[in-house]
């Protein structure tokens, strides 16, 4: 019985193995050998002839594509660092150290060649000031006086908006009306736009004082005002007047970024702020502080007398600056030494005929002499 079972199992195992072998043979596919085909390039021996296109090439503007080119190729040297410069701070004076104090008003005439830097075409001072006012860096103040809060017009008490300032800078012109035959039949007034050449100068207000701590006379600019001509309806000019007043401290933020270098005069990295602080300009005194608040032209009607009065005040101020302190380096150091030297000198007999002037007394040396 057992033998028969074993024989049956062996037959079944052999049958299953043969079935599996046949299925493997069916699943296998005949593989073909890979062959490589070499293709030779075809060489074109015909000559290439360039064809001329009669239509011009169209250049398309691509605003999104920016081509950078080198700058500063016009021959002028401009400092890029100065565009972001800031004015260095100037300390305010201590009122306890101020002894001598005077206020002066001066006019800077743009016709003077020494003031040419303020009116350079394309970089005028008035254009920089107007841009600073428009950008909110400088506050403009009304120059109209005669009111309690602004008696002289330069008290920096009445603000002036930018639009109102431009209205003062624009003027009107009279234009003749002509008929078809060219005859004048009337006239009309039209608004004339502002141009930098309408500003003929600047008025600066400055304080001159003696600082006891520094033992030095200091000059401090307080304000600056553009000047325009005052013209009547008939075309006559009767003088100049300030359009507005600006604080010099605020103007320095704009002046420090203005490059006024001039290679022809060996001036490099010079800003407009340096021009004012180093006083590289010419200005004439038009008023000195006085109890009545009078200007020179108020008590001197002749222009020649006005120039003489301005020169007199200028000389008085220069003499004060030069004679605040004076020192001598010759002679005795103290009184005791001078007395000892006097005793050692024998008395000489006086001459019968004296033609020379009597000697002047020598001041004591070594100590300051205040004038």
Protein Blocks (a to p, Z undefined) as FASTA:
>chain_A
ZZmmmmmmmmmmmmmmmmmmmmmmmmpccddddddddddddddfbdcdddddfbdcdddd
dfklccdddehinopacdfklmmgccdddddddfklpmbdcdddddddfkbmklmmmmgg
hiafklmmmmmmmnopaccddfbehifklmnopnopaccdfklmmmmmpccdddddddfk
opafbdcdddddddfklpgbdcddddddddfklopacdddfbdcdddddddfkopafbdc
dfbdcdfklmmmmmmmpccbdfknopghiafklmmmnopacdddfbdcdfklpafklmmm
blklmmmmmmmmmmmmmmmmmmmpccdfedjfblklmmmmmmmpccddddfbdcbdcddd
dddehiacdZZ
